[in-house]
Amino acid sequence: MLAIIGAIIGLFGSLLPEVLKFLNNKEDHKHEIDMAKVQIEMSKLAGDIEETKAIYAHATVPTGDGILTQILAFISHTVRPVITYAFMATYILVKYAVYISYTQVGYTWTQAISVLWGEEDFAVFATIMAFWFGGRFMKYSFNKFVK
């Protein structure tokens, strides 16, 4: 009986260093996998930074003290907001003109408003809001959802 117990202890005793080595390697591999995930995230962030730089590279205007350079810089930096404001002003003016024509033919203001704001108007509004405010949020939300 003592010989059997000794043999079992000897067998497991010889396997113990291999089991410890296996567990240690498992931890090392886990650490390497975690480091690879961190490196992937860092490269994604670096790619996002480069993408943003590339998107706005067209807006680079030569610097200087000249009046022409300052005018070009001002125009370059205000193109998108001015186009957005011009579109919104035109949209509001058209909607106001339609509202006035509806009220002149006998619609109440609540009836005119309900006719003015339809599915297409909501689509335009949602598109503009998504363009200006939702792009980056959706990109990061999608990346978190996919993982």
C-alpha positions as CSV (number, residue, x, y, z in Angstrom):
1,M,0.0,0.0,0.0
2,L,2.8,2.4,0.9
3,A,4.5,1.5,-2.4
4,I,1.3,2.4,-4.4
5,I,1.0,5.7,-2.6
6,G,4.7,6.4,-3.2
7,A,4.3,5.6,-6.9
8,I,1.3,7.9,-7.2
9,I,3.1,10.7,-5.4
10,G,6.1,10.1,-7.6
11,L,4.0,10.1,-10.7
12,F,2.2,13.3,-9.8
13,G,5.4,14.8,-8.5
14,S,7.0,14.4,-11.9
15,L,4.0,16.0,-13.6
16,L,3.8,19.0,-11.2
17,P,6.6,21.0,-12.9
18,E,4.9,20.4,-16.3
19,V,1.5,21.5,-15.0
20,L,3.1,24.7,-13.5
21,K,4.9,25.4,-16.8
22,F,1.6,24.9,-18.7
23,L,-0.2,27.4,-16.3
24,N,2.6,29.9,-16.6
25,N,2.6,29.7,-20.4
26,K,-1.1,30.1,-20.4
27,E,-0.8,33.4,-18.4
28,D,2.0,34.5,-20.7
29,H,-0.2,33.9,-23.8
30,K,-3.1,35.7,-22.2
31,H,-0.8,38.7,-21.5
32,E,0.4,38.6,-25.1
33,I,-3.2,38.4,-26.4
34,D,-4.1,41.4,-24.2
35,M,-1.1,43.4,-25.5
36,A,-2.0,42.5,-29.1
37,K,-5.6,43.8,-28.5
38,V,-4.2,47.1,-27.0
39,Q,-1.9,47.5,-30.1
40,I,-4.9,46.9,-32.4
41,E,-6.9,49.6,-30.6
42,M,-3.9,52.0,-30.7
43,S,-3.6,51.4,-34.4
44,K,-7.3,52.0,-34.9
45,L,-7.0,55.3,-33.0
46,A,-4.0,56.3,-35.1
47,G,-6.0,55.5,-38.2
48,D,-8.9,57.6,-37.0
49,I,-6.5,60.5,-36.4
50,E,-5.0,60.1,-39.8
51,E,-8.4,59.9,-41.4
52,T,-9.5,63.1,-39.6
53,K,-6.3,64.9,-40.8
54,A,-6.9,63.7,-44.4
55,I,-10.6,64.9,-44.2
56,Y,-9.6,68.4,-43.2
57,A,-6.4,68.6,-45.2
58,H,-8.2,70.6,-47.9
59,A,-8.9,73.4,-45.3
60,T,-5.2,74.1,-44.9
61,V,-4.5,77.7,-46.0
62,P,-1.0,79.2,-46.1
63,T,-0.4,81.3,-43.1
64,G,0.8,84.9,-43.2
65,D,0.1,88.4,-42.3
66,G,-1.2,89.5,-45.7
67,I,-4.9,90.6,-46.0
68,L,-5.4,88.2,-48.9
69,T,-4.2,85.2,-46.9
70,Q,-6.5,86.2,-44.0
71,I,-9.5,86.5,-46.4
72,L,-8.7,83.1,-47.9
73,A,-8.4,81.5,-44.5
74,F,-11.7,83.0,-43.4
75,I,-13.5,81.8,-46.5
76,S,-11.9,78.4,-46.3
77,H,-13.0,77.9,-42.7
78,T,-16.6,79.1,-43.2
79,V,-17.6,77.2,-46.3
80,R,-19.5,74.4,-44.7
81,P,-21.3,76.5,-42.0
82,V,-22.3,79.1,-44.6
83,I,-23.7,76.4,-47.0
84,T,-25.6,74.9,-44.1
85,Y,-27.0,78.2,-43.0
86,A,-27.9,79.1,-46.6
87,F,-29.7,75.8,-47.0
88,M,-31.6,76.1,-43.7
89,A,-32.6,79.8,-44.5
90,T,-33.9,78.7,-47.9
91,Y,-35.7,75.8,-46.4
92,I,-37.3,77.9,-43.7
93,L,-38.3,80.6,-46.2
94,V,-40.0,78.1,-48.5
95,K,-41.8,76.5,-45.6
96,Y,-42.9,79.9,-44.4
97,A,-44.2,80.8,-47.9
98,V,-46.2,77.5,-48.0
99,Y,-47.5,78.2,-44.5
100,I,-48.7,81.7,-45.6
101,S,-50.4,80.3,-48.7
102,Y,-52.2,77.6,-46.6
103,T,-53.5,80.1,-44.1
104,Q,-54.7,82.4,-46.8
105,V,-56.9,79.6,-48.3
106,G,-58.5,78.9,-44.9
107,Y,-56.3,76.5,-43.1
108,T,-55.9,77.1,-39.4
109,W,-52.3,77.4,-38.2
110,T,-52.3,73.9,-36.6
111,Q,-53.7,72.4,-39.9
112,A,-51.0,74.2,-41.9
113,I,-48.2,73.1,-39.6
114,S,-49.4,69.5,-39.7
115,V,-49.4,69.6,-43.5
116,L,-46.0,71.3,-43.7
117,W,-44.0,68.8,-41.6
118,G,-44.2,65.5,-43.3
119,E,-42.1,62.4,-43.6
120,E,-39.7,63.9,-46.2
121,D,-39.1,66.9,-43.9
122,F,-38.2,64.6,-41.0
123,A,-35.9,62.7,-43.3
124,V,-34.1,65.9,-44.3
125,F,-33.8,67.0,-40.7
126,A,-32.5,63.6,-39.6
127,T,-30.0,63.6,-42.4
128,I,-28.6,67.0,-41.4
129,M,-28.5,66.1,-37.7
130,A,-26.8,62.8,-38.4
131,F,-24.2,64.5,-40.7
132,W,-23.2,67.2,-38.2
133,F,-23.6,65.3,-34.9
134,G,-23.9,61.5,-35.4
135,G,-21.1,60.4,-37.7
136,R,-18.4,59.9,-35.1
137,F,-20.9,58.6,-32.4
138,M,-22.2,56.0,-34.8
139,K,-18.8,54.9,-35.8
140,Y,-17.6,54.3,-32.3
141,S,-21.0,52.8,-31.2
142,F,-20.9,50.4,-34.2
143,N,-17.3,49.4,-33.3
144,K,-18.3,48.7,-29.7
145,F,-21.4,46.7,-30.9
146,V,-19.4,44.6,-33.3
147,K,-16.9,43.5,-30.7
